[in-house]
Amino acid sequence: IRGPGDQTSPASLVAHNGVPRVVVAVNSELREVEVRIDDLPPGLRPPLVALIPIRGDIAPKVQELHPVPGASYLIGRFGDVDAGDYVVAFEAVER
């Protein structure tokens, strides 16, 4: 996430071999990161998502993904995110 006024286009990881598509959108102005997983197979528990800063002086954040009524995706939002570089990590999901 960059400083105020900077916007970043959503990053998308395409589904492959049954792995759902992931979209990560950053809104620097609102200091928010949104993580979306499309079409999680039925019966799988949604994974936890961690937003892990590269810098050691910022605490990591963890979110649960929640279904969106009427949609086929799950979403998690991280608010009050400090400017910096981050890694988005997903809890392993067992089939």
QUIRAVEN-V810178 format. One line per field, one symbol per residue. phi: phi as a letter, one per 40 degrees, with the letter a starting at -180 (. if undefined). psi: psi as a letter, one per 20 degrees, with the letter a starting at -180 (. if undefined). burial: + if it has 9 or more other ideal C-beta (glycine too) atoms within 8 Angstrom, else -. Layout:
phi=???
psi=???
burial=???
This chain:
phi=.bcdgcbbcccbbccafgcccbbbbbbcccfbbbbbbcfcddgccdccbbbbcccccbccbbbccbcbdgbbbbabbbbfcccicbbbbbccbcc
psi=parqhpqpqqqppqqpljpqqppoppnhgilqpppppplpqqipppqqppooqhqijpqqqpqqpqqppjrkrqqppprlpqqapqppqqqppq.
burial=+------+-----------+++++++++--++++++++++-----++++++++---------+-+-------++++++--+--+-+-+-+-----
